[in-house]
């Protein structure tokens, strides 16, 4: 996506989010190739732009949602309810029953949710999300399994789960789990799979298993991308062995969110100020954590490049935003090609949890979102 980025901003202004449709398609096809015969649901909270969802749906993915708003967006992108699933914690009875009445498959997150379904829809089939004590991710805030996680029905409560199901004649036909976000080690994902498959033997009426997402990307060059090919080979073996043990095949699903879109997105900003103190040099830009909050709340690393002077001599700087907060910093003590006022910086790998988590804090508007398709660019 380096094609004339500085030139693009002269036409569009800054700040902008720019997405490359070809990268999205490529990442989707990589997952489909290495996880054949399995249902792939895009966890759209990563990026809810309808045009992005359309691209991913056309690649054969369903859409995983966590709110009524995301369901509306998926429908706006012409995704049928048969290809939408829903998982969420701490929701009202009205919200839960409304989603079910739309014909959307729901993964129930608590015993309370199972009770709600039992009272309102007795005799139906249900899927439940379990917390099996395994969690992983790039930051404690994104670990969604284990004793400190708010998500799922704890594995110690399976007896209680079955009692409620029996009381309301509910058939537990699906199990779901999700251990966390941006997992780069295939062995961790495989371990979690095996744990759920062991638990699955306790549910004789099962029809499908959903292993969640968490597929990571290497934000820092020092990290290695998740080996999707290696993971796919391991998944095939694990599922084959389990099917033989069970004596039948179950429907298998995964929910990648970050993986299809993160590397496809860039946030382009302009240098508006340069200041020094006795120990640091600050590069000020016309964006902030209201547009990309990941560095502030997760201490996340994003590669940053000066596209106006890519081959310039590098200097160590701190890149700061224009929000009135001390925590509004994109990078600290980072080596970057020397900048001047008006230069364009690209903050990479922002296609996931970038615009989707943005706000108008400080009453500053959100950036535009643009989609690059071949040589054509359109606002989306």
KEZA-419428 format. One record per residue (C-alpha): residue number from 1; residue in one letter; x, y, z. Coordinates in Angstrom, 1 decimal. Example, Ala and Ser with C-alpha at 12.3 -4.5 7.8 and 13.67 -1.06 7.14 Angstrom:
2
<pt 1; "A"; <12.3; -4.5; 7.8>>,
<pt 2; "S"; <13.7; -1.1; 7.1>>,
end
This chain:
380
<pt 1; "X"; <0.0; 0.0; 0.0>>,
<pt 2; "X"; <3.0; 2.3; -0.4>>,
<pt 3; "X"; <1.7; 3.4; -3.8>>,
<pt 4; "X"; <1.9; 7.2; -3.7>>,
<pt 5; "X"; <0.6; 7.5; -0.1>>,
<pt 6; "X"; <1.9; 11.1; 0.2>>,
<pt 7; "X"; <0.2; 11.9; -3.1>>,
<pt 8; "X"; <-3.0; 10.4; -2.0>>,
<pt 9; "X"; <-3.2; 12.6; 1.0>>,
<pt 10; "X"; <-2.8; 15.7; -1.1>>,
<pt 11; "X"; <-6.1; 14.7; -2.8>>,
<pt 12; "X"; <-7.9; 13.5; 0.4>>,
<pt 13; "X"; <-6.4; 15.4; 3.2>>,
<pt 14; "X"; <-5.5; 13.9; 6.6>>,
<pt 15; "X"; <-6.0; 12.1; 8.9>>,
<pt 16; "X"; <-7.4; 9.2; 6.9>>,
<pt 17; "X"; <-7.8; 5.5; 7.3>>,
<pt 18; "X"; <-6.8; 3.7; 4.0>>,
<pt 19; "X"; <-7.7; 0.0; 3.4>>,
<pt 20; "X"; <-6.3; -2.2; 0.7>>,
<pt 21; "X"; <-9.1; -4.6; -0.5>>,
<pt 22; "X"; <-6.5; -7.0; -2.1>>,
<pt 23; "X"; <-4.8; -7.6; 1.2>>,
<pt 24; "X"; <-8.2; -8.3; 2.8>>,
<pt 25; "X"; <-9.0; -10.8; 0.1>>,
<pt 26; "X"; <-5.6; -12.4; 0.3>>,
<pt 27; "X"; <-5.8; -12.9; 4.1>>,
<pt 28; "X"; <-9.3; -14.4; 3.8>>,
<pt 29; "X"; <-8.2; -16.8; 1.1>>,
<pt 30; "X"; <-5.2; -17.8; 3.2>>,
<pt 31; "X"; <-7.5; -18.8; 6.0>>,
<pt 32; "X"; <-10.0; -20.6; 3.8>>,
<pt 33; "X"; <-7.1; -22.6; 2.1>>,
<pt 34; "X"; <-5.6; -23.7; 5.4>>,
<pt 35; "X"; <-8.9; -24.4; 7.2>>,
<pt 36; "X"; <-10.9; -26.2; 4.5>>,
<pt 37; "X"; <-14.3; -27.5; 5.2>>,
<pt 38; "X"; <-14.7; -25.3; 8.3>>,
<pt 39; "X"; <-17.0; -22.4; 8.9>>,
<pt 40; "X"; <-15.2; -19.1; 9.1>>,
<pt 41; "X"; <-17.0; -16.2; 10.8>>,
<pt 42; "X"; <-15.4; -12.7; 10.6>>,
<pt 43; "X"; <-15.5; -11.1; 14.1>>,
<pt 44; "X"; <-16.6; -7.8; 12.8>>,
<pt 45; "X"; <-15.9; -5.8; 15.9>>,
<pt 46; "X"; <-12.4; -5.5; 14.5>>,
<pt 47; "X"; <-13.7; -3.3; 11.6>>,
<pt 48; "X"; <-17.4; -2.8; 11.1>>,
<pt 49; "X"; <-17.3; -0.8; 7.9>>,
<pt 50; "X"; <-20.1; -2.3; 5.7>>,
<pt 51; "X"; <-17.8; -2.2; 2.6>>,
<pt 52; "X"; <-15.2; -4.2; 4.5>>,
<pt 53; "X"; <-17.8; -6.7; 5.6>>,
<pt 54; "X"; <-19.1; -7.1; 2.0>>,
<pt 55; "X"; <-15.6; -8.0; 0.8>>,
<pt 56; "X"; <-15.2; -10.6; 3.5>>,
<pt 57; "X"; <-18.6; -12.1; 3.1>>,
<pt 58; "X"; <-18.0; -12.5; -0.7>>,
<pt 59; "X"; <-14.9; -14.5; 0.3>>,
<pt 60; "X"; <-17.3; -17.1; 1.9>>,
<pt 61; "X"; <-17.1; -15.9; 5.5>>,
<pt 62; "X"; <-20.1; -15.5; 7.9>>,
<pt 63; "X"; <-20.2; -12.6; 10.3>>,
<pt 64; "X"; <-19.7; -12.9; 14.1>>,
<pt 65; "X"; <-21.4; -10.1; 16.0>>,
<pt 66; "X"; <-21.5; -8.9; 19.6>>,
<pt 67; "X"; <-24.3; -6.3; 19.6>>,
<pt 68; "X"; <-27.6; -5.4; 17.9>>,
<pt 69; "X"; <-25.8; -2.6; 16.1>>,
<pt 70; "X"; <-23.3; -5.0; 14.5>>,
<pt 71; "X"; <-26.2; -7.2; 13.4>>,
<pt 72; "X"; <-27.8; -4.2; 11.7>>,
<pt 73; "X"; <-24.5; -3.4; 10.0>>,
<pt 74; "X"; <-24.1; -7.0; 8.8>>,
<pt 75; "X"; <-27.6; -6.9; 7.4>>,
<pt 76; "X"; <-26.9; -3.6; 5.7>>,
<pt 77; "X"; <-23.9; -5.3; 4.0>>,
<pt 78; "X"; <-26.5; -7.9; 2.6>>,
<pt 79; "X"; <-25.4; -10.7; 4.9>>,
<pt 80; "X"; <-28.3; -13.1; 5.5>>,
<pt 81; "X"; <-29.2; -14.0; 9.1>>,
<pt 82; "X"; <-28.2; -17.6; 8.4>>,
<pt 83; "X"; <-24.6; -16.4; 8.1>>,
<pt 84; "X"; <-24.7; -14.3; 11.2>>,
<pt 85; "X"; <-23.8; -15.5; 14.7>>,
<pt 86; "X"; <-24.0; -13.6; 18.0>>,
<pt 87; "X"; <-22.0; -13.8; 21.3>>,
<pt 88; "X"; <-22.1; -11.3; 24.1>>,
<pt 89; "X"; <-21.8; -11.1; 27.9>>,
<pt 90; "X"; <-23.9; -9.1; 30.3>>,
<pt 91; "X"; <-26.8; -8.3; 28.0>>,
<pt 92; "X"; <-30.5; -7.7; 28.9>>,
<pt 93; "X"; <-33.2; -10.3; 28.5>>,
<pt 94; "X"; <-34.8; -8.1; 25.8>>,
<pt 95; "X"; <-31.7; -7.9; 23.8>>,
<pt 96; "X"; <-31.0; -11.6; 23.9>>,
<pt 97; "X"; <-34.6; -12.6; 23.0>>,
<pt 98; "X"; <-34.7; -10.1; 20.2>>,
<pt 99; "X"; <-31.6; -11.6; 18.6>>,
<pt 100; "X"; <-32.9; -15.1; 18.9>>,
<pt 101; "X"; <-36.3; -14.1; 17.4>>,
<pt 102; "X"; <-34.4; -12.9; 14.3>>,
<pt 103; "X"; <-33.2; -16.5; 13.7>>,
<pt 104; "X"; <-29.6; -15.7; 14.5>>,
<pt 105; "X"; <-27.5; -18.4; 16.1>>,
<pt 106; "X"; <-26.5; -17.3; 19.6>>,
<pt 107; "X"; <-23.6; -18.6; 21.8>>,
<pt 108; "X"; <-24.9; -18.2; 25.4>>,
<pt 109; "X"; <-22.4; -16.7; 27.7>>,
<pt 110; "X"; <-23.8; -17.4; 31.2>>,
<pt 111; "X"; <-26.1; -19.5; 33.2>>,
<pt 112; "X"; <-28.4; -16.5; 33.4>>,
<pt 113; "X"; <-28.6; -16.4; 29.6>>,
<pt 114; "X"; <-29.4; -20.1; 29.6>>,
<pt 115; "X"; <-32.2; -19.5; 32.0>>,
<pt 116; "X"; <-33.6; -16.6; 29.9>>,
<pt 117; "X"; <-33.6; -18.9; 26.8>>,
<pt 118; "X"; <-35.2; -21.7; 28.8>>,
<pt 119; "X"; <-38.1; -19.5; 30.0>>,
<pt 120; "X"; <-38.7; -17.9; 26.7>>,
<pt 121; "X"; <-37.8; -20.7; 24.2>>,
<pt 122; "X"; <-38.2; -24.0; 26.1>>,
<pt 123; "X"; <-37.5; -27.2; 24.1>>,
<pt 124; "X"; <-35.0; -25.5; 21.7>>,
<pt 125; "X"; <-31.4; -26.2; 20.8>>,
<pt 126; "X"; <-28.7; -24.0; 22.4>>,
<pt 127; "X"; <-25.0; -23.3; 22.1>>,
<pt 128; "X"; <-23.0; -22.2; 25.1>>,
<pt 129; "X"; <-19.7; -20.4; 25.6>>,
<pt 130; "X"; <-17.4; -22.1; 28.1>>,
<pt 131; "X"; <-14.5; -20.7; 30.0>>,
<pt 132; "X"; <-12.0; -23.6; 30.3>>,
<pt 133; "X"; <-9.3; -21.7; 32.2>>,
<pt 134; "X"; <-7.1; -21.1; 29.2>>,
<pt 135; "X"; <-6.4; -17.5; 28.2>>,
<pt 136; "X"; <-3.9; -15.8; 25.9>>,
<pt 137; "X"; <-3.3; -12.5; 24.1>>,
<pt 138; "X"; <-1.1; -9.6; 23.6>>,
<pt 139; "X"; <-2.4; -7.7; 26.7>>,
<pt 140; "X"; <-4.3; -8.6; 29.8>>,
<pt 141; "X"; <-7.3; -6.6; 28.6>>,
<pt 142; "X"; <-7.8; -8.9; 25.6>>,
<pt 143; "X"; <-7.4; -12.3; 27.3>>,
<pt 144; "X"; <-10.9; -13.8; 27.3>>,
<pt 145; "X"; <-10.4; -17.1; 29.1>>,
<pt 146; "X"; <-9.1; -18.0; 32.5>>,
<pt 147; "X"; <-10.0; -17.1; 36.1>>,
<pt 148; "X"; <-9.9; -13.3; 35.6>>,
<pt 149; "X"; <-12.1; -13.3; 32.4>>,
<pt 150; "X"; <-15.7; -12.1; 32.5>>,
<pt 151; "X"; <-16.5; -14.4; 29.5>>,
<pt 152; "X"; <-18.2; -17.7; 29.4>>,
<pt 153; "X"; <-19.7; -20.3; 31.7>>,
<pt 154; "X"; <-16.9; -21.7; 33.9>>,
<pt 155; "X"; <-16.1; -25.3; 33.3>>,
<pt 156; "X"; <-16.8; -26.1; 37.0>>,
<pt 157; "X"; <-20.5; -25.1; 36.4>>,
<pt 158; "X"; <-21.3; -27.8; 33.8>>,
<pt 159; "X"; <-23.5; -29.7; 36.2>>,
<pt 160; "X"; <-25.5; -26.5; 36.8>>,
<pt 161; "X"; <-25.7; -25.9; 33.1>>,
<pt 162; "X"; <-27.1; -29.4; 32.5>>,
<pt 163; "X"; <-29.7; -29.0; 35.3>>,
<pt 164; "X"; <-31.0; -25.8; 33.7>>,
<pt 165; "X"; <-31.1; -27.4; 30.3>>,
<pt 166; "X"; <-32.9; -30.4; 31.6>>,
<pt 167; "X"; <-35.5; -28.3; 33.4>>,
<pt 168; "X"; <-36.4; -26.5; 30.2>>,
<pt 169; "X"; <-35.9; -29.4; 27.8>>,
<pt 170; "X"; <-33.0; -27.5; 26.1>>,
<pt 171; "X"; <-30.6; -29.5; 23.9>>,
<pt 172; "X"; <-27.0; -28.4; 24.2>>,
<pt 173; "X"; <-26.0; -28.9; 20.5>>,
<pt 174; "X"; <-23.1; -26.4; 20.4>>,
<pt 175; "X"; <-20.0; -25.4; 22.4>>,
<pt 176; "X"; <-18.0; -22.2; 22.0>>,
<pt 177; "X"; <-14.8; -20.9; 23.4>>,
<pt 178; "X"; <-12.5; -17.9; 22.7>>,
<pt 179; "X"; <-9.2; -17.6; 24.6>>,
<pt 180; "X"; <-8.1; -14.1; 23.6>>,
<pt 181; "X"; <-6.8; -11.8; 20.9>>,
<pt 182; "X"; <-3.6; -11.6; 18.8>>,
<pt 183; "X"; <-2.3; -15.0; 19.6>>,
<pt 184; "X"; <0.9; -15.7; 17.6>>,
<pt 185; "X"; <1.6; -19.2; 18.8>>,
<pt 186; "X"; <-0.3; -22.0; 17.0>>,
<pt 187; "X"; <0.5; -24.4; 19.9>>,
<pt 188; "X"; <-1.6; -22.2; 22.3>>,
<pt 189; "X"; <-4.5; -22.3; 19.9>>,
<pt 190; "X"; <-4.1; -26.1; 19.5>>,
<pt 191; "X"; <-4.0; -26.6; 23.3>>,
<pt 192; "X"; <-7.2; -24.7; 23.7>>,
<pt 193; "X"; <-8.9; -26.8; 21.0>>,
<pt 194; "X"; <-7.9; -30.0; 22.6>>,
<pt 195; "X"; <-9.3; -28.8; 25.9>>,
<pt 196; "X"; <-12.7; -28.0; 24.4>>,
<pt 197; "X"; <-12.7; -31.4; 22.6>>,
<pt 198; "X"; <-12.2; -33.2; 25.9>>,
<pt 199; "X"; <-15.1; -31.3; 27.4>>,
<pt 200; "X"; <-17.2; -32.0; 24.3>>,
<pt 201; "X"; <-17.3; -35.6; 25.2>>,
<pt 202; "X"; <-19.6; -34.7; 28.1>>,
<pt 203; "X"; <-22.3; -33.4; 25.7>>,
<pt 204; "X"; <-23.8; -36.3; 23.7>>,
<pt 205; "X"; <-26.2; -34.1; 21.6>>,
<pt 206; "X"; <-23.5; -31.9; 20.1>>,
<pt 207; "X"; <-23.7; -30.8; 16.5>>,
<pt 208; "X"; <-21.1; -28.1; 16.2>>,
<pt 209; "X"; <-18.0; -26.6; 17.9>>,
<pt 210; "X"; <-16.8; -23.0; 17.7>>,
<pt 211; "X"; <-13.2; -22.4; 18.7>>,
<pt 212; "X"; <-13.4; -18.7; 18.5>>,
<pt 213; "X"; <-10.6; -16.5; 16.9>>,
<pt 214; "X"; <-7.6; -14.8; 18.3>>,
<pt 215; "X"; <-5.4; -15.3; 15.2>>,
<pt 216; "X"; <-2.6; -12.8; 15.5>>,
<pt 217; "X"; <-0.4; -10.7; 13.3>>,
<pt 218; "X"; <3.1; -9.5; 13.9>>,
<pt 219; "X"; <2.8; -5.7; 14.6>>,
<pt 220; "X"; <6.5; -5.6; 15.5>>,
<pt 221; "X"; <9.1; -6.8; 13.0>>,
<pt 222; "X"; <10.7; -8.7; 15.9>>,
<pt 223; "X"; <7.7; -10.9; 16.2>>,
<pt 224; "X"; <6.6; -13.7; 13.8>>,
<pt 225; "X"; <3.2; -14.0; 12.2>>,
<pt 226; "X"; <1.0; -16.9; 13.2>>,
<pt 227; "X"; <1.9; -19.8; 11.0>>,
<pt 228; "X"; <-1.6; -20.4; 9.6>>,
<pt 229; "X"; <-0.4; -23.3; 7.4>>,
<pt 230; "X"; <1.1; -25.1; 10.4>>,
<pt 231; "X"; <-2.0; -24.4; 12.4>>,
<pt 232; "X"; <-4.2; -25.7; 9.7>>,
<pt 233; "X"; <-2.3; -29.0; 9.5>>,
<pt 234; "X"; <-2.6; -29.4; 13.3>>,
<pt 235; "X"; <-6.3; -28.6; 13.2>>,
<pt 236; "X"; <-7.0; -31.2; 10.6>>,
<pt 237; "X"; <-5.2; -33.8; 12.6>>,
<pt 238; "X"; <-6.9; -32.8; 15.9>>,
<pt 239; "X"; <-10.4; -32.9; 14.4>>,
<pt 240; "X"; <-9.8; -36.1; 12.5>>,
<pt 241; "X"; <-8.6; -37.9; 15.7>>,
<pt 242; "X"; <-11.6; -36.5; 17.6>>,
<pt 243; "X"; <-14.1; -37.5; 15.0>>,
<pt 244; "X"; <-12.8; -41.1; 15.1>>,
<pt 245; "X"; <-13.0; -41.1; 18.9>>,
<pt 246; "X"; <-16.6; -39.7; 18.8>>,
<pt 247; "X"; <-17.7; -41.9; 15.9>>,
<pt 248; "X"; <-19.1; -39.0; 13.9>>,
<pt 249; "X"; <-18.2; -35.6; 12.5>>,
<pt 250; "X"; <-19.2; -32.3; 14.0>>,
<pt 251; "X"; <-19.5; -28.9; 12.3>>,
<pt 252; "X"; <-16.4; -26.8; 13.1>>,
<pt 253; "X"; <-16.1; -23.0; 13.2>>,
<pt 254; "X"; <-13.5; -20.3; 13.8>>,
<pt 255; "X"; <-14.0; -16.6; 14.3>>,
<pt 256; "X"; <-11.0; -14.6; 13.0>>,
<pt 257; "X"; <-11.4; -10.8; 13.4>>,
<pt 258; "X"; <-8.0; -9.1; 13.4>>,
<pt 259; "X"; <-6.4; -11.5; 10.9>>,
<pt 260; "X"; <-8.3; -10.5; 7.7>>,
<pt 261; "X"; <-8.2; -6.8; 8.2>>,
<pt 262; "X"; <-5.3; -5.5; 10.4>>,
<pt 263; "X"; <-2.5; -5.5; 7.8>>,
<pt 264; "X"; <-4.8; -4.1; 5.2>>,
<pt 265; "X"; <-5.3; -0.8; 7.0>>,
<pt 266; "X"; <-3.1; 2.3; 7.5>>,
<pt 267; "X"; <-3.7; 5.6; 9.4>>,
<pt 268; "X"; <-2.1; 8.5; 7.5>>,
<pt 269; "X"; <-1.4; 11.6; 9.5>>,
<pt 270; "X"; <0.5; 14.9; 8.9>>,
<pt 271; "X"; <3.3; 16.4; 11.0>>,
<pt 272; "X"; <2.0; 19.6; 12.5>>,
<pt 273; "X"; <4.6; 20.5; 15.1>>,
<pt 274; "X"; <8.1; 19.6; 16.2>>,
<pt 275; "X"; <9.4; 20.5; 19.7>>,
<pt 276; "X"; <12.4; 19.6; 21.8>>,
<pt 277; "X"; <13.2; 19.5; 25.5>>,
<pt 278; "X"; <16.6; 18.7; 27.0>>,
<pt 279; "X"; <16.0; 14.9; 26.6>>,
<pt 280; "X"; <13.4; 14.3; 23.9>>,
<pt 281; "X"; <12.3; 15.4; 20.5>>,
<pt 282; "X"; <8.5; 15.3; 20.0>>,
<pt 283; "X"; <6.8; 15.0; 16.6>>,
<pt 284; "X"; <3.3; 16.3; 16.8>>,
<pt 285; "X"; <0.7; 15.0; 14.3>>,
<pt 286; "X"; <-2.9; 15.9; 13.4>>,
<pt 287; "X"; <-4.4; 12.8; 14.9>>,
<pt 288; "X"; <-4.5; 11.2; 18.3>>,
<pt 289; "X"; <-5.8; 8.4; 20.5>>,
<pt 290; "X"; <-9.3; 9.4; 19.6>>,
<pt 291; "X"; <-8.5; 7.9; 16.2>>,
<pt 292; "X"; <-6.2; 5.1; 17.2>>,
<pt 293; "X"; <-6.5; 4.2; 20.9>>,
<pt 294; "X"; <-4.5; 0.9; 20.9>>,
<pt 295; "X"; <-1.1; 2.3; 21.9>>,
<pt 296; "X"; <-2.7; 4.2; 24.8>>,
<pt 297; "X"; <-4.8; 1.4; 26.3>>,
<pt 298; "X"; <-2.8; -1.7; 25.3>>,
<pt 299; "X"; <0.7; -0.2; 24.9>>,
<pt 300; "X"; <0.5; -1.6; 21.4>>,
<pt 301; "X"; <3.3; -1.3; 18.9>>,
<pt 302; "X"; <2.6; 0.0; 15.4>>,
<pt 303; "X"; <5.3; 0.5; 12.8>>,
<pt 304; "X"; <5.5; 4.1; 11.7>>,
<pt 305; "X"; <7.1; 5.4; 8.5>>,
<pt 306; "X"; <7.8; 8.8; 7.1>>,
<pt 307; "X"; <6.5; 8.4; 3.6>>,
<pt 308; "X"; <7.5; 11.9; 2.6>>,
<pt 309; "X"; <11.1; 11.1; 3.4>>,
<pt 310; "X"; <11.4; 7.3; 3.5>>,
<pt 311; "X"; <15.2; 7.1; 2.9>>,
<pt 312; "X"; <16.1; 10.0; 5.2>>,
<pt 313; "X"; <18.6; 9.7; 8.1>>,
<pt 314; "X"; <16.8; 8.2; 11.1>>,
<pt 315; "X"; <16.5; 10.0; 14.4>>,
<pt 316; "X"; <15.0; 8.9; 17.7>>,
<pt 317; "X"; <11.7; 10.7; 18.4>>,
<pt 318; "X"; <8.4; 10.5; 20.3>>,
<pt 319; "X"; <5.4; 10.7; 18.1>>,
<pt 320; "X"; <2.5; 12.4; 19.8>>,
<pt 321; "X"; <-1.1; 13.3; 18.9>>,
<pt 322; "X"; <-3.3; 16.4; 19.2>>,
<pt 323; "X"; <-5.6; 15.3; 22.0>>,
<pt 324; "X"; <-5.3; 17.1; 25.3>>,
<pt 325; "X"; <-4.0; 14.1; 27.3>>,
<pt 326; "X"; <-0.5; 13.1; 28.3>>,
<pt 327; "X"; <-1.2; 9.5; 27.3>>,
<pt 328; "X"; <-1.8; 10.6; 23.7>>,
<pt 329; "X"; <1.3; 9.1; 22.2>>,
<pt 330; "X"; <1.7; 6.8; 19.2>>,
<pt 331; "X"; <5.3; 5.8; 19.8>>,
<pt 332; "X"; <8.1; 6.6; 22.3>>,
<pt 333; "X"; <11.8; 6.9; 21.5>>,
<pt 334; "X"; <11.2; 5.5; 18.0>>,
<pt 335; "X"; <13.7; 5.6; 15.1>>,
<pt 336; "X"; <12.1; 7.3; 12.1>>,
<pt 337; "X"; <13.4; 9.1; 9.0>>,
<pt 338; "X"; <13.9; 12.8; 9.8>>,
<pt 339; "X"; <10.7; 14.8; 9.5>>,
<pt 340; "X"; <9.7; 18.3; 8.8>>,
<pt 341; "X"; <6.4; 20.1; 9.2>>,
<pt 342; "X"; <3.9; 18.9; 6.6>>,
<pt 343; "X"; <5.4; 15.4; 6.2>>,
<pt 344; "X"; <3.1; 12.5; 6.0>>,
<pt 345; "X"; <3.5; 9.6; 8.4>>,
<pt 346; "X"; <1.9; 6.2; 7.9>>,
<pt 347; "X"; <0.9; 4.2; 11.0>>,
<pt 348; "X"; <0.7; 0.6; 9.8>>,
<pt 349; "X"; <-1.5; -2.4; 10.6>>,
<pt 350; "X"; <-4.4; -0.3; 11.8>>,
<pt 351; "X"; <-7.2; -2.1; 9.9>>,
<pt 352; "X"; <-8.4; -3.8; 13.0>>,
<pt 353; "X"; <-9.5; -2.0; 16.2>>,
<pt 354; "X"; <-8.5; 1.3; 14.7>>,
<pt 355; "X"; <-11.5; 3.2; 13.3>>,
<pt 356; "X"; <-13.9; 0.8; 15.1>>,
<pt 357; "X"; <-12.6; 2.0; 18.5>>,
<pt 358; "X"; <-12.3; 5.6; 17.5>>,
<pt 359; "X"; <-14.2; 8.5; 19.1>>,
<pt 360; "X"; <-14.8; 12.2; 18.8>>,
<pt 361; "X"; <-13.1; 12.9; 22.1>>,
<pt 362; "X"; <-12.0; 16.5; 22.4>>,
<pt 363; "X"; <-14.8; 17.2; 19.9>>,
<pt 364; "X"; <-12.5; 16.3; 17.0>>,
<pt 365; "X"; <-14.2; 14.4; 14.1>>,
<pt 366; "X"; <-13.3; 10.9; 13.1>>,
<pt 367; "X"; <-11.0; 10.5; 10.1>>,
<pt 368; "X"; <-12.4; 9.5; 6.7>>,
<pt 369; "X"; <-12.2; 5.8; 5.6>>,
<pt 370; "X"; <-11.0; 5.1; 2.1>>,
<pt 371; "X"; <-10.8; 1.8; 0.2>>,
<pt 372; "X"; <-8.1; 1.1; -2.3>>,
<pt 373; "X"; <-9.2; -1.4; -5.0>>,
<pt 374; "X"; <-6.5; -1.8; -7.6>>,
<pt 375; "X"; <-5.7; 1.8; -8.6>>,
<pt 376; "X"; <-9.1; 3.2; -7.6>>,
<pt 377; "X"; <-9.8; 4.8; -4.3>>,
<pt 378; "X"; <-13.3; 5.5; -2.9>>,
<pt 379; "X"; <-14.6; 6.8; 0.4>>,
<pt 380; "X"; <-16.5; 4.2; 2.4>>,
end
